[in-house]
Amino acid sequence: MNRARTALVIGGGIAGPAAAMALRKAGVEASVHEARPGTADGAGVFLTLGSNGLAALEILGADARALEAGFPTPGILLRGGGGKELGVSRISAADPVSRTLRRSDLYRAVRDEALGQGVRFEHGKRLVEARDTGDGVTAVFADGTEASADLLVGADGVHSTVRRIIDPKAPSPSYGGLLNLGGHARGVKADAEPGSYVMVFGRKAFFGYVLSPDGEVWWFANVPCKHEPARSELEGISADAWLERLKGLFARDAGPAVRILEATDPSDVMTASPLHLLPHLPHWQRGRMVVVGDAAHAPSPSSGQGASLAVEDAVELARCLRDVPNDPLARFERLRRPRVERIVKAAARVNSSKAPGPVGRVLLEAFLPVVLRSAASGRQVREVYGHRIDWTASAA
Ligand SMILES: Cc1cc2nc3c(=O)[nH]c(=O)nc-3n(C[C@H](O)[C@H](O)[C@H](O)COP(=O)(O)OP(=O)(O)OC[C@H]3O[C@@H](n4cnc5c(N)ncnc54)[C@H](O)[C@@H]3O)c2cc1C
């Protein structure tokens, strides 16, 4: 492939705008093509952007809005359902400190930064097909329009279309056995340090909460569910019904879960969604097409790293396009795969500990402190959260 001068980025979530900014920094003119007709304001509840993700955004000159929209989140206190303290896990490097922010605020932050840097966005552009023409690539959208460039970057999330175009035999993301939902509560006392999470391995489900600086409690629940429910089935369950169900699930656990749920207005509850994982994708790239972010490697939300890895991908892809004359996409895959798959694997272990059953729960409470000690060790925290990309170093 000759040096790419232009790129079509498919997907305007987190990886997409970040990739477009990074590519521009490397001298590749990139535009973003997003399926949704409008912006993602209001999508999902909240997430953590790790120190490593913030540092990658800083390289793009795009960290200010995310820093401003979030609050510092240094760690997690883990408890058993009986109230026993199981340990403390650090989820941040010293500088910058990881941030918790509403998902919609992060989407808006990266999009606004990209727009400010001159990236062009096109909405209502759902990619359905892409053709490698040898000297370029042509994207075909559901509305019948087409666009062409030297390169196509699939930043189209966990249910990626680009992934399947690159490799029709690519595995589909698997259902992780948990439903996720969350919300916000006001006027309730929660025994927590502002900014740090408390997470409870409850008897029947997993509950996490964090106190925001303005006194709101942001919470989420992971509810074990053996078979993946259809989207229509989940949409048919009202927020009121979910709140009642969750109160029942957490009734026997120590801690403020039930009080938090009672203080939650149903309009502040996010619709439940099944958790999907994509632990290993055999081919990240082919010819003039490549996938980044969740399209390449969707870790469980237990990793707290999905968004951060997506931004890291963007910066590394740009570095490879800037520095590697032959097969920069293959170099990108080789550079990223080991780190990403290590993090995805570790998160899958945490995921399975969220629904262990009664016997597993006793073992969990006995062994989690040991696991945590290793996860919170300086080396592990440094590897995940202390990871820094050197933009000035050559990727060749
Ligand atoms: C409940 C939950 C909690 C999470 N918590 C955390 C956390 O604490 N920390 C963290 O780092 N990560 C977390 N994550 C993961 C994080 O949200 C994702 O890893 C991150 O959003 C990945 O960014 P992305 O841009 O790759 O994908 P997405 O954000 O999913 O964006 C993909 C975009 O592509 C668009 N698209 C899809 N198909 C097409 C198409 N055919 N054509 C054009 N556009 C298309 C979509 O509309 C979307 O806008 C969580 C995820 C979930 C579901």
The ligand as a MOL file (V3000), in Angstrom:
LIG
                    3D

  0  0  0     0  0            999 V3000
M  V30 BEGIN CTAB
M  V30 COUNTS 53 58 0 0 0
M  V30 BEGIN ATOM
M  V30 1 C -22.2440 -0.7210 30.1050 0
M  V30 2 C -20.8650 -0.3900 29.6470 0
M  V30 3 C -19.9560 0.1400 30.5640 0
M  V30 4 C -18.6580 0.4510 30.1360 0
M  V30 5 N -17.7510 0.9470 31.0470 0
M  V30 6 C -16.5190 1.2940 30.6210 0
M  V30 7 C -15.5570 1.8850 31.5050 0
M  V30 8 O -15.7890 2.0840 32.6970 0
M  V30 9 N -14.3520 2.2640 30.9830 0
M  V30 10 C -14.0760 2.0960 29.6600 0
M  V30 11 O -12.9770 2.4760 29.2350 0
M  V30 12 N -14.9360 1.5200 28.8170 0
M  V30 13 C -16.1580 1.1290 29.2660 0
M  V30 14 N -17.0410 0.5830 28.3940 0
M  V30 15 C -16.6140 0.3250 27.0300 0
M  V30 16 C -16.5890 1.5610 26.1750 0
M  V30 17 O -17.8430 2.2330 26.1870 0
M  V30 18 C -16.2220 1.1170 24.7760 0
M  V30 19 O -15.0620 0.3180 24.8540 0
M  V30 20 C -15.9520 2.3050 23.9040 0
M  V30 21 O -17.1520 3.0290 23.7320 0
M  V30 22 C -15.4040 1.8360 22.5580 0
M  V30 23 O -15.4200 2.8800 21.6570 0
M  V30 24 P -15.6400 2.5930 20.1070 0
M  V30 25 O -15.5830 3.9140 19.4700 0
M  V30 26 O -14.7370 1.5090 19.6770 0
M  V30 27 O -17.1140 1.9920 19.9950 0
M  V30 28 P -18.4950 2.7230 20.2530 0
M  V30 29 O -18.3750 3.7130 21.3340 0
M  V30 30 O -19.5080 1.6410 20.4020 0
M  V30 31 O -18.7790 3.5130 18.8980 0
M  V30 32 C -19.0640 2.8380 17.6870 0
M  V30 33 C -19.8090 3.8210 16.7830 0
M  V30 34 O -19.9400 3.2430 15.4910 0
M  V30 35 C -21.2570 3.4770 15.0030 0
M  V30 36 N -21.5590 2.4210 14.0260 0
M  V30 37 C -21.8360 1.1210 14.2540 0
M  V30 38 N -22.0230 0.4640 13.1010 0
M  V30 39 C -21.8500 1.3610 12.0910 0
M  V30 40 C -21.9000 1.2870 10.6770 0
M  V30 41 N -22.1690 0.1340 10.0400 0
M  V30 42 N -21.6650 2.4140 9.9510 0
M  V30 43 C -21.3820 3.5960 10.5660 0
M  V30 44 N -21.3260 3.7190 11.9240 0
M  V30 45 C -21.5470 2.6130 12.6870 0
M  V30 46 C -22.1250 3.4330 16.2500 0
M  V30 47 O -23.3550 4.0940 16.0640 0
M  V30 48 C -21.2260 4.1240 17.2730 0
M  V30 49 O -21.4150 5.5130 17.2980 0
M  V30 50 C -18.3110 0.2330 28.7890 0
M  V30 51 C -19.2310 -0.2910 27.8670 0
M  V30 52 C -20.4970 -0.6230 28.3010 0
M  V30 53 C -21.4850 -1.2060 27.3050 0
M  V30 END ATOM
M  V30 BEGIN BOND
M  V30 1 1 1 2
M  V30 2 1 2 3
M  V30 3 2 2 52
M  V30 4 2 3 4
M  V30 5 1 4 5
M  V30 6 1 4 50
M  V30 7 2 5 6
M  V30 8 1 6 7
M  V30 9 1 6 13
M  V30 10 2 7 8
M  V30 11 1 7 9
M  V30 12 1 9 10
M  V30 13 2 10 11
M  V30 14 1 10 12
M  V30 15 2 12 13
M  V30 16 1 13 14
M  V30 17 1 14 15
M  V30 18 1 14 50
M  V30 19 1 15 16
M  V30 20 1 16 17
M  V30 21 1 16 18
M  V30 22 1 18 19
M  V30 23 1 18 20
M  V30 24 1 20 21
M  V30 25 1 20 22
M  V30 26 1 22 23
M  V30 27 1 23 24
M  V30 28 2 24 25
M  V30 29 1 24 26
M  V30 30 1 24 27
M  V30 31 1 27 28
M  V30 32 2 28 29
M  V30 33 1 28 30
M  V30 34 1 28 31
M  V30 35 1 31 32
M  V30 36 1 32 33
M  V30 37 1 33 34
M  V30 38 1 33 48
M  V30 39 1 34 35
M  V30 40 1 35 36
M  V30 41 1 35 46
M  V30 42 1 36 37
M  V30 43 1 36 45
M  V30 44 2 37 38
M  V30 45 1 38 39
M  V30 46 1 39 40
M  V30 47 2 39 45
M  V30 48 1 40 41
M  V30 49 2 40 42
M  V30 50 1 42 43
M  V30 51 2 43 44
M  V30 52 1 44 45
M  V30 53 1 46 47
M  V30 54 1 46 48
M  V30 55 1 48 49
M  V30 56 2 50 51
M  V30 57 1 51 52
M  V30 58 1 52 53
M  V30 END BOND
M  V30 END CTAB
M  END
